[in-house]
Amino acid sequence: TFFLILCLFVLGVFLTCTYTAKEATKKTKKAKLYVPQIDCDVKAGKIINPEFIAKCPPGCQDVKYRVYGTDIYASFSSVCSAAIHSGVIDNTGGKILVQKVAGHSGYRGSFSNGVRSLSLPRWRESFLVSEGKPRKGVTYPSTLEFSSSKSTAVKSGNVNVPTGDAVRKEHQTTPVPTPATQMATTTPTPTTTTTDPSTTVPQPTTTPATTRTTAAAAKTRPGLHRVRDMAFSGTSTSASSRSILRHNTGVQRQEPVATFQRAAGSPAHLAVETDSWKPGLSLFDTGFSSKEELNQKPRESISQGNQNCKVDLSFLMDGSWSIGKRRFQLQKRFLGNVAQALGIGSTGPLMGIVQYGDDPSTEFNLKTYANSKDLRNAIEKIQQKGGLSNVGKALSFVNKNFFLDANGNRGGAPNVVVVVVDGWPTDRVEEASRLARESGINIFFVTVEAAAQSEKQNVIELNFVDKAVCRTSGFYSINVPSWFSLHKVVQPLVKRVCDTDRLVCSKTCLNSADIGFVIDGSSSVGTGNFRTVLQFVANISKEFEISDTDTRVGAVQYTYEQRLEFSFDKYSTKQDVLNAIKRISYWSGGTSTGAAISYASEQLFSKSKPNKRKIMILITDGRSYDDVSMPAMAAHQDGVIAYSIGVAWAAPDELEAIASEPAKEHSFFVDEFDHLYRYVNQLIQNICTEFNSQPRN
């Protein structure tokens, strides 16, 4: 009996403990994640959170929700439309995971999943989209913080949470993604720490590059490229005696590549400043250190160089086995002669060399040598690497790695690539060339001993030169019948490279315009609002690359009368332009907008350079006392692209008359001056969209 009672007692204790454990498990069960819903027009740059999960509504597959990029998107793209483009969701909507990453020097447009994305030369911030599943060790916010102060509501579960000041206060307590382990160097760690991007210093870390093998190159049909006779006689080999390369060296290389783990700046600083002047902040700073920089050779002497030829130049040197050793020596002699003819120097042309074969590698960058003598001596010491002729891979390498500030890129000088190729490439060049052109790189081809008629069946990509260059007029391509004739094209090539007015690929939406601001200074604006308008003008101006050869800025203020505040040729640096905008004094008076347009046409745009796009941005807060349609029409006929921004009592019919066609993309209206900042990104986006839509040839 005692034993039975003991058994029942033990069983009772066991059942009680089991029940208690289950109840405790229920109580400690992880709370359900509330996923905030965003609208189709929400752009990633407007959301401050560095990593978040959100729910997209149905119907975001619409052309009005613009997307820039492929796989990696510029931050002023529609988040939900980008998710559809990437294939994460479809037009019915759904949950997505968004991760902010650093800005890129170029974004490639494409058509995918019913969404057409556009190309863009560069932007300050990017983002990635993936399936809306939480990553292990990361806590996601149930509400999103927006950079604007609008008082709309964000849907979060069944609770409407107001944005603006209320959410900004909550930002201090709302949990944000915190990874349990350190993320890869290419992905910034989500954090809420506010850091000024102008003071963020990236820390270099050295990691070995992925082992490169020629197995991948084998897919490009190496058997289709000619082999040069190694003995090399004094005459060109006839087409009939050329053998076909079928040998694969199988060489593997490992090279240390220095990379930066770039800290993600506070997204709050990525929004346009509305209350402070920060003219020194660069939105396009980039961190990169090449192998050459880490082992930099000191310059023995510095030359001023040919100041009539200020270009940043990269030669892609053919180091493939097909060229042979003697022809490789002729190529080096050619490059040395070009360096001498250019007149290398700190205020003239700078030149670096990338040798390509199976894989490209930088022999030296733009800042390694600052005079022609040292450069020629360095060229003579270059050793042939061998391999195939993978020109497409080399162009991709140069586009991503060569023209960086850390490598000596000066920003105000056109970027030029000259490709020297023996015969034809062993990979495709069209896509890599297009991306390079969209990044503002001018591509020249010097083809030596091109394919004979009987050999064209071996060429992987017919007409590869026309597919690669900016214009197919022949300006960007030189064909040389023999390596012995190469010396004859030194001067013609130098003349073309130095003709900066014809280097059309250097012209991007950010560096190829004369922008004239026409500012309403009438009495109805008031002193405080006038300062807000000037801040708006400054925020637009600092997005552009400003110099005497890039974008130039001028300004006119008007009432009944007009006043030229400063002309296009007055200031040649961004700092000077921003300071000049800040110094503009409020005039006060009536509103004669039509006369102001005519005045701007005569005093500003009549003095534009022939190779510049003329852009007028007019800001007004009321109806004009005179006619605006005739002066606006005359400006349009003179090639001026007009944007009109109306505030408060501005007349919509006049705004449309002033704006270029289509008016809905060139005319904007805000109900109060404090909301002007909302249209900074939209203006830049529309200017770049219009630029990218221009025909290539």
N, C-alpha and C positions, 0 to 999 in steps of 0.2 A: 504493500500500500504506500509506504513511504517512497519507494522508488517511482511509483506511478505519479505521485504528487510532485516529485522532483522533476520528472520529465515534462509534466504539464507546465510547471513553473518556467522551465528553460524555454519551452516552445513559446510561451506567452511573452517572455522577454525578447526572444528573437523576432516575433511578429511585430512587437512594439517598435523595436529598433529599425526594422525594415520600413515600417510605415513612416516613422520620423525622418528617415533618410530620404524617402521619396518626396515628402513634403518640403524638406530643406532644398532638394534639387529643384523643385518647382519654383520656390521662392528666389533661388539664386540663378535661375535660368536667364540667359542673356536677353536683354530687352530687344524688342523688334526694332530694326533699323527703319526710321522714317526717311523716305527718299523724296527730296524736294522736286517739284515739277518746274520746268522752265519753258518759256515760249519759244517758238520757232525763230524769232528774230534776235534772240539773246546771243551776243558774241562772247567768246571766251575771255577777251580782254576786259570785259565789264565785270567779271566775277573775280573777286580777290583771292578766294581759296585756291591754293596751289594744286590740290588734288581733291576731287569730289565725285560722288555718284549722283546722277540726276535722271529724271524721267522726262523724255521728250513726248509731246503730244502728236496725234496723227496730223498729216498734211504738211509736213515740212519740206517735201520734195517740190520746191517751187523756185523759179528763177529769181524771185525777188529776195531770197535768202542767199546771199553771196557766200561763196567758199573760195579760199585761196590756198592752193597747194595740193599735194597728193601724199597720203600717209602721214606726213607732218604738215600741219596747217598753221597759217598766220593767225594771230590771236584776234584779229577783227573779222574772222570768219564766223558764220552762224554755227553754233555748236552742234545743233541737231541736224542741220543739213550736211555738215562735215561727217557726222556719224552715218548718215545714209550713204554718202559718197564712199566712205571706207568699207561699207558693207556690214557694219556692226548692227544696225537696225534697218528696217524698211520704212515705207511711208505710213505704216500704221503706228509708228512710234515705239517706245520702249525704254528700258533702263540702259544707261551708258556710264562708263568710267572715263573721266577726263583727267589727264595729267599735264600740267604746265611744264614746258622745257624752254631752253634758251632760244633766242631769235636766230634766224638763218639768213645767209647771204642771198638765197634764192629759193623760190617756191615754184614748183612745176605744176602747171595746169593739166587737167585730163578730164575725160568723160567716163564716169563709172556709176553704175547702179542708178541710172536716170538723172544724175546730177552732173552738170558741167562746172568744174572748178577752174579758176583762172590762175594765170601765172603772176608772180610778183618778184621784183628784183631782190627785196630784202624787207624784213620787219623786225621789230625789237623783241617780240615774244612769240613763241609757238606753243602748240598743244598736240597731244596724242589722244586718240579715242579708241577705246576697247570695250569689250563686253562688260556690262554693268554688274560685275561680281566683285565683292570686297577682296582686297589682297590680304593675305595672312599677316597679322601683326599691325594692321593699319586701322585706325578709328576714323570714321567719316562723319562730317558735320550733317546734322539734320536740317539746318538752314544755311543758305548761301549768303555771303556778304557781297554786295555790289559796290562798285567804285563810285557810281553816281548817287546823288542825294534825292532822287525822285521818290515820291511817296506811294508808289505802287506796292502791291502785296505779292509775296512769293508763297506759292502753295507748298505746304509741308504736311503731308498726311492729310488730316482733317482740320489742321490749324492754319489760319492765314497769318503769316508773320510779316509785319511791315518792314520794308527796307529803309535805307537812309539812316538817320541818326539813331533810330531805335536799334537797328541791326548792328550799326557800328559800335555801339556800347556793348552789345552782346558778344561782339567779336573777341572780347577779352576772356570770356568764359566758355564760349562754344568750343567743343573739342574739334581739333583738326587732325588730318592724317599724320600719324607718327609711326613710321616703320620700325619694326622690332630689330631689324638688322640694317647695316649700311647698304644703301642702294648702289647700283653700278655707276661708274663715273659719268655715263651719258645721261643719267636721269637725276634731276635735282631733288634733294630731300625735301619733302613738304614741311614747311615751317611757317609760323606766324610771326617770326621775328622781323621787325621792320628795319631794313638796311638801305642806306642810300646807295643806289647803283654806281654813283660816281666815285664812291670810296671803297667799293668791293674789290679786293685783290684776289684773283684766282690763284690757287696753289698748284704748281706743276707736280704731276706724278708720272713716272715712267713705267710704261707697260709694254711687254713684247707684242709686236704685231702678229696677226694670224699668219701661220706658215703659208707662204705662197707657193703653189706648185704649178707646173705647166699642164697638169691634167685638165684644168679648166680651159686652158688655152687650146687644148686638143679639140675641144668642141667647135672651135672656130675654123676647123679644117686647115691645119697647117700645111697640108699637102698642096695647097693652092698658091703658094708663094714661091717666087723664084729664088734660086741660089746663085750667088755670084761666084765665079771661079776664084779660088783662093790665090792662085798664082798671079792673076791679073796681068793681062798684056796691055800694050799701049793703045789698043783700039777697043771700041765698044763691042760687046758680045752680040752676035746676031740673034734674032728671035728664034731661029731654028735650032741654034746650038745651046739655048738656055735649058738647063735641067730644072726639074721641079723638086722643091724641098719636101722631103718626106721623113726627115729625121727629127726626133723630139729629144732634146737634151735631158729632160727630166730633172733639171736643176731645181733645188729648193733653197729658198732664202728666208732667213729670219732677221729682221732689222728692228732695233729698238725705236719706237715711235713715241715722242713726248706728247702727252695730252694734258689738258687741263680739266679738272673737275670744277665746273663753273657753278658757283653758288647762285641759286635762284633769287634774284632781287625781289624785294617786296612788291607784289603786284600793285600796291597802293601807289607806288612811284611810277608804275607803267601807265597809269591814267594821266590825262592832261592836267597840268597844274592850273588851278583856277584862282589861287589866292597868293601866289608867291612867284617871284622872278628867279628862274634858275637857268640863265642863258648858257652856262658852261656845261650843262649836263648833256652828254652824248647818248643818244638812244641806240647807236649802232656800234658801240664798243665791242670788240671781240678779243678773245684770248686764245693764242695759239703759239706754240714754240716748235720750231722745226729742228731736225737733227743738226742742220747747219748752224742754227742760232746758238745751240748749246756748245758747239765747237767753233765759235766764230773766229775767223782770222782777222787780225787787226789790219786796218787799211794803211798801206804804206804812204799814200798821198791822196789828197782829195782835189778833184778838178771841178770847176764850175760847169763845164760841159757846154754843149750846144743848146742855148736857151730858147732857140726857135723850134726845138724838138723835145718838148717835155712829155715823155711817155714812159710808162712802166712796162717793160718788154720781157716776155718769156719765150725762149726758143725751145721747141720740142725737137730734140736731136735724135735721129734714127740710129739706134745702137744694135739693130737686129743683125743676125748672121748673114742675111741675104745681101747686105751691102758690101761685105768683104772688108779686109783690113786696109787696103790701099784707098778704097773709096771713103772709108771712115776718116782717113787722114785728110783727104780732099775736103770733106765736110767740115772738119775742124779749121782748116785754112780759110774756108768760106766764112765761117762764123767769126773768126778773128778779124777778117777784112771788114765785115759788117760792123763789128764793135769799133774798129778804127774810124770808119766812115760816119758812124753815128755821132761820135764825140761824146763819150760817156762822161757824166758829171752830176754833181749834187743838184744843180738847178736845170739840168738838161735831161737826156734820156738815161734811165737805169736799166740794166739788163741782167737777167738770170738765165740759167740753162737747166732743163730737165731732160735726162736721157731716158728713152723708152725702148723696151724690147718686149719680153713677156710682161714685165711690170715696170712702171715708171719710178724714177728716183731723182731727187733734186741734186744736181752737181753743186750749184751755189745759187743763193737767192739774190734779191734786188739790192740788198745793202752790203753784200759781201765785198764788192769791189766798186770803187767810186772814180776810176779813171780807165781809159782804154788800154793803157800799157799793162797794168796789172791783170785786167780781164783777159787780154790776149795770152799772156803767160799762163794763166789758169786754164784756158781752153786747150792749150797745147798739152797739158798734163792729163787730160781726161782719157780714161781707159774704156775701151768698148766692152759693153756688158753682154751682148749677144741676145739670142732668143728670137721671138716672132716680132711682127710689126704691129703691136696693139695700140693703134693711135686713139681709138675711142676710149680705152682705159686711161691713156695718158691725159686726154682732154678732161675727163672726169676728175682726175687727180689734181690737175692745175686749177680747175674751177673751185674745188673744195679747199685746197691747201696752199696754193702759191701766193695769190694776191691778198695777203693779210698784212695788217699793220706790223705785226711782229716780224714779218719777212721783208719789211721795207716798203710796202705799198703806201703811196703818198696821198691817196684819196683824190686830190685835185688833178692828177695826171691820168689820161686814158690808159686802160689796161689792154695790152696787145699780146697775142700769142701768134708766133710764126711756126708752123709745122713743116719740117723738112722730112719728106718721105721718099724712099727709094721704091719706085714701082707703085705699089698700092698697099693699103692697110690689110691686116689679117683679121680685123674685127670691124664691127659696124661703128660708124662715127656720127650718124645723123642725130640720135637722141642726145648723146653727150655734147655735141656741138650746140644744139638748141638750148640746152640748159646753160651752157657757158655764155651764149649770146644774151639770154635773158638776165644773166648776172652782170651784163655790161661789158663783156669781153669781146674784143675785135679779133677775129680769127683769120689769119693769112695762111695759104698753102703754097709751098714751093715743092712741086712734084718733079722728080728727076727720072728720066727714062720711063715715061708712063707706059702702060700696057699697050703692046701692039695689037692689031686687029685680031690676030690669031690667039692672043693671050687673054682677051676680054672675058672668055668663058670661065677663066680662073678667078676673076675679081669678085669678091664677096658682095660688094655694094657698088653697083655701077653709078657713075656720076656722083661719087662720094664728095668731091670738092664742092659742087653746087649745093649739095645738101648740108654742107658744113658752114659755108661762109654767109656773111650778112647780106650781101647783094651778089647776084649772079652776073653782073656786068663785066667781070674780068678784072676789076680793080683789086680784089682780094685774092687772086690766084695767079701764079706764075708757073708755067711749064717749061722745064729745061730739058732739051733733047739728050744731053750728055753731061756727065759729071765734069768733063773738061770745059764745059761752057758755063759752069756755075759762077765763075768770077764776073761774067758779063752782067749778071742780074743784081750785083751788090748795090750799085747806085740807084737803079729803078726801085728796088725793094726799100731802101732807106728813104727815098723820096715819098713813097706811098705811106710808110709807117709814120713819117713825120707830118703828114698832111692831116692834122687833127680835125679840121673842119669836115673831112670826109669819113672820119672814123665813126660811122653811125651807130655801131653797137655799143659804144661808150655812152650813148644817150639813153638814159632811163627816165622814168617818170619823176625821179627825185633830183636829177642833175642837168636837165635839158630845157629849162623854161626861164622866161622873163616874167615874173609874177608882179603885177601892179595892183596894190590895194587902193581902192577908192573909198574914203571914209567920210561918212556923214558927221559933220561937226556942228549941226544946227542946234538952236536953243533948246529944242525939245529933248535932246539927248541928256544933257546935264553932265556936270564934271565927273561924278562918281561912275555913271554908266559909260562915259567916254574912256575912263581908265580900264573898264572891263572889256570894251571893244579893243583897246590896244593890247590887252593880255591875249585876247582871241587871235589877233593878228600875229603876235609873237609866237603863240603856240603852233600856228600853222607854219610860220617861217622856219622854225627850228627843226621841222621834220625833213627839210630839204638840204641837199648838199650845196652849200653856198660858196662860190668863189668867182673870180672874173672869167673862168672858163666853164664853170658849172651853172647852176641856177643863180640868177640875179634877182634882187628884190628892189622895188621902188614903191613910193607911197604918195598919194594926193589926198588932201583934206578939202572939203568943200562946204560952203553955206550958200548964200547968193553968189559968192565969188569962189575962186579956186586958188589953192596954194600947193605948190610942189614941195613936199616935205623932204624927199630925197629921190634922186634919179637912180636908174639901174647901175650906172658906172660909178656911183658915189662910194659905195662900200663893197669890199671884196672878201670879207670874212663873216661868218655867222655871228660872232661876238659883236662886231661893229654894227651889223644890221639890227640885232636885238637891242643894243644900246640906243641906236637911233630911233627905234620905235618907242622906246621908253621915254625919250626926250620930247616927243611930239606934244605940243601944247594945245589945249582945247580952245577953239576959235569962237563958236557961238554965232548964230545968225539964222537966215532962212534956209530953204531947201530947194536948190536948183540942180536936180540930179542929172537932167539931160545935158546941161552945160558942162557938168563935171565929167561925164563920159567923153564928150568931145575934147575937153581939155586933157584928159588922160591919154586919149588917142594921139594927140598932137605932141604932148610933152614927155610921154613915157614910151608908148608902143611904136611911134614912128622912129624911135632910136634903138629898137630891138635889133639884135644880131640876126642875120638871115637864117642861121641854123637853130634858132631858139623858138620854142613854142610860146606864143603870147597868151598869157592867162590873166584875166582881170577878175578880181574878187571885190565886189561892191557891197558895202554894209550900210543900210539905211533904216531909219525908224519911222518914216512917214511918207505921205504922198508928195510928189514933186510939184513945184510951182510951174514947171515947164514940161514940154513934151520929152519923153524918154525914148520913144519907139524909133524915131529917125536917127538920132545919134547912135543908138544901140545897133541898128541895122548897118550903119556905116562901119562901125567897129567890127561887126561880124564879117562884113565883106573884105575888110583889111586883114582877116585871119586871126582876130582876137577871139579867144574862147572865154566867154563871160559867165561867171557865177554870181548870182544875186542872193544876198542874205537879208531878209526882212525881219524887223523886230517891232513888236507892239502894234503901232498904227500904220505900218507899211502897207501899201496897196498891192494885193495879189496880182492884179492885172498888169501893173507896172513891173513887178518882179519877173513875171513870165516874159514880158516884152524885152527886158534887159538880158535875160538868160539866153544862152545858146541852146540849140535843139539837141536832144529832146529836153524841153523845159523842166520836166519833172526830175531830171538828173542834174540840172544846173541851177535850180531855184529852191531855196529853203526858207522856212518861216519859224520863228520862235516867239512865244508870247511875252517873254521878258529877257532882259540883257543877261541875267545870271545863267540862262540856259544856252547861251551861245556855244559854250565849250562842248556841248553834245555833238556838234556838227564838225568838229575838227577831224576826227577819224573818217567821217563820211565824206568830207571834202577830199582828203588825201586818197581815199579809196576810189572815188569817182574819177579823180585826175589820173590815177594809175590805170584804172580800167580802160579809160578812153585812150591812153597812150598805148597799152598793150593790144588794143584792137586795130592799130594801124597795120596796113599790109606790109609784108616783109620786103617784097621786091617791087 
